Amino acid sequence: MNRRPVVHVLGHIHASAIALLESEADLLTEADPFPSACDGIVVRTRKITGAEIAACPNLKVIGKHGTGVDAIDVAAAAAAGIVVESTPGANAESVADLAIGFALALIRNVVPITLALREGRAVEPHLRTGWDLGELRAGIVGYGAVGRAVARRLVGGFGTPTTAYSPGRTGSLPERGVDFAPSLAALLGQSRIVFLHMPLTVTTRGIIDAAALAAMPKGSYLVNCARGGIVDEAALADALSSGHLAGAASDVFAVEPPLPDNPLLREPNFLAMPHLGASTNGGLERVGTEIARKVLDVIAARR
């Protein structure tokens, strides 16, 4: 009699995904020792090292709850013949909503005005007048599923003039109302608000450095809902402190959770969340059930 497969779930996932996994497998959780004799892993933000992969003798598949697999030793998995699955695009709408929410909060000075009112202080004159999102040219760096979802909201919802940078793409797509910049420098130089939606790779790590920030127009804004390592955080803090950037927001950090002495957390015009861009009920259900199905399918095929 064949035993039921075992899936080790490392991180909180939606109840619908748990129910799907339990219909075909026995589950281990974060409370159980890991590495384990599991057939599959579902992981959210935890790192999975090569040593841990080697210590799971029955492992057939690692399912990343989300898009980026930079926290998984993919090379070690491939060498061991282990499939790595992810869910590109499944959380795009949720992340795009947060990116637009960050943008609106920044350009309308929502947080500093709220704090002034809460503390009984007068709202400073420079905070009283904000911007329409439609009057600021937007730049989107990375035009995958999330970048396209942000563009749809900007163009269709706010009438925002929008340019995207995606390596190898130029020209325009009139049906979407998005122009493509020939280079990152060209996009940064013309954008009053920049949205980052590229993966973290060897070539993108630290790509938004002091020089890139200096290329942005004075008084512009930066929103990062991609990966923390893309941005030089010290350089961004300097750009905010000097007033070159009017504001910035990030859902991601190079070290997560961010350390209390991270210089960005001292800047009053900086907004932050601890990597919760995809954490809506709908987003978690879509991502969780998709990765659960992929993991179960690989296990079934391998058996």
NORCOR-V941850 format. One record per residue. SS is DSSP state (~ for helix, > for strand, _ for the rest). OMEGA is omega in whole degrees, -180 to 180 (999 if undefined). NEAR is the number of other ideal C-beta (glycine too) atoms within 8 Angstrom. Layout:
ss,omega,near
SS,OMEGA,NEAR
SS,OMEGA,NEAR
This chain:
ss,omega,near
_,-179,2
_,176,4
_,174,4
_,177,7
>,-180,12
>,177,14
>,179,17
>,-178,15
>,-177,13
>,-178,11
_,-180,11
_,175,3
_,-174,13
_,-179,11
~,178,5
~,178,9
~,177,15
~,-180,12
~,179,8
~,179,12
~,-177,15
~,179,9
_,-175,5
_,-175,9
>,169,13
>,-174,8
>,165,11
>,-179,11
_,178,7
_,179,7
_,179,3
_,-179,8
_,176,4
_,6,9
_,-176,7
_,178,10
_,-177,6
_,174,12
_,-179,12
>,177,18
>,166,15
>,-174,17
>,177,14
_,-174,10
_,-177,7
_,174,8
_,174,5
>,-175,12
_,176,8
~,179,8
~,178,6
~,178,10
~,-179,16
~,-177,8
_,176,7
_,-169,13
_,-177,5
_,-170,8
_,180,13
_,-174,10
>,172,16
>,179,15
>,178,14
>,178,14
_,-175,12
_,-173,10
_,-172,13
_,179,10
_,-177,9
_,179,8
_,180,9
>,176,12
_,-175,9
~,-180,8
~,179,7
~,178,11
~,-179,13
~,180,9
~,-180,6
_,180,9
_,-178,4
_,-179,11
>,173,8
>,179,12
>,175,12
_,-175,11
_,180,15
_,176,7
_,-176,8
_,-180,10
_,-172,15
~,-176,11
~,-180,9
~,-179,13
~,179,16
~,177,13
~,180,10
~,180,13
~,179,15
~,177,13
~,175,8
~,-177,13
~,-179,14
~,179,10
~,180,11
~,-171,17
~,175,13
_,175,8
_,-174,9
~,-175,9
~,180,8
~,177,11
~,177,10
~,-179,8
~,179,8
~,180,12
~,-179,9
~,-177,6
_,178,6
_,179,4
_,174,6
_,177,4
_,-177,9
_,-175,8
~,-176,5
~,179,5
~,-171,10
~,-179,6
_,178,4
_,-179,5
_,164,7
_,177,6
~,180,14
~,-179,7
~,178,5
_,176,12
_,-178,11
>,174,15
>,179,16
>,-180,17
>,-173,14
_,-173,13
_,172,13
_,-175,11
~,-178,9
~,179,16
~,179,16
~,178,11
~,176,12
~,180,14
~,179,15
~,180,11
~,-179,12
~,-174,14
~,-175,13
~,-176,6
~,-173,8
~,-178,9
_,-177,5
_,173,11
_,-168,5
>,175,14
>,178,15
>,172,16
>,175,15
_,-175,9
_,178,4
_,-180,3
_,177,8
_,177,5
>,-177,6
>,174,6
>,-172,8
_,-178,5
_,179,4
_,-179,9
_,-177,9
>,173,13
>,177,8
>,179,14
_,-179,13
_,-179,5
_,176,7
~,-180,10
~,180,8
~,179,10
~,-177,15
~,-176,12
~,-176,9
~,-172,10
_,176,14
_,173,9
>,-174,16
>,177,15
>,180,14
>,-180,14
_,179,15
_,177,13
_,175,11
_,179,12
_,178,7
_,-176,4
_,-179,5
_,-179,10
_,178,9
_,-175,8
_,175,10
>,-177,14
_,-177,9
~,-179,9
~,179,6
~,179,12
~,179,15
~,180,8
~,179,8
_,180,14
_,176,8
_,-179,6
_,-179,7
>,-173,12
>,178,15
>,178,16
>,-179,15
>,174,14
_,-178,15
_,178,12
_,-176,11
~,-176,13
~,178,8
~,-173,14
>,170,14
_,-172,10
~,178,12
~,179,7
~,178,12
~,177,15
~,178,13
~,-179,9
~,177,13
~,-178,15
~,-179,7
~,-177,6
_,179,7
_,172,10
>,179,15
>,-180,8
>,178,12
>,178,17
>,180,15
>,174,15
_,-172,14
_,-179,11
_,178,12
_,174,7
_,-177,8
_,-4,10
_,-178,6
_,178,11
_,-179,6
_,-179,5
_,176,4
_,-174,10
~,180,9
~,-176,14
~,177,9
~,-175,5
_,-177,11
_,-180,4
_,178,10
>,178,13
>,-176,11
>,169,11
_,-176,9
_,176,8
_,-179,9
_,-176,8
_,-179,13
_,-173,11
_,165,7
_,179,8
~,-179,6
~,-180,8
~,-180,14
~,179,13
~,180,11
~,-177,11
~,-177,15
~,-178,14
~,179,12
~,-178,10
~,176,17
~,180,14
~,180,9
~,180,12
~,180,16
~,179,15
~,179,8
~,179,13
~,180,15
~,-180,8
~,-179,6
~,-179,8
_,999,6
